[in-house]
Amino acid sequence: MKIFWLATLIFCIVWYATMTLYVGIKGLFDIFSMLNSIRNSEQNSKIS
């Protein structure tokens, strides 16, 4: 029974770390995308 709980603990830690990294990286790319969109809209408003 001890091995079961150890395996469950390791699985949960690995899963949580993976999801945290995945969401963090995806969010970082999303922020860069939004900043580029703002930058492009500011450039277009200066030209017009």
N, C-alpha and C positions, 0 to 999 in steps of 0.2 A: 504493500500500500504506500510505503514511503517513496518508492520509485515513481508511482503514478503522480503523486503530488509534486515531486521534483520535476518531472517531465511537463506537467501542466504549468508550473511556475516558469520554467524556461520558455515554453511555447508562448505564454502570455507576454513575457518581457520582450521576446524577439518580435512578436506581432505588434506590440505597442511601439517599439522603436522603429519598425519598418513603416508603420502608418504615419508616425510623427515625421519621419524624414520625407516620405512621399508627399504629404500635405504641405510641408514646409517648402520643398523644392517646387511643387506646383504653384504654390502661392507666390514664390519669388518670381517665377516666370510671368505670372498674372500681373504682379506689380510692375514689372518692366514693360509689359504690354500696355498697361494703363498709362504709364509715364510717357511712352512713345506716342500714344493717342493724344494725350494732352499737348505734347510738344508739337505734333503735326497740326492740331486744331489752332494753336497759337500762331504758328507760321502762316497758316491759311488766312487767318483773320488779319494779320499784318499786311498781307499781299492785297487783299480785297479793299 
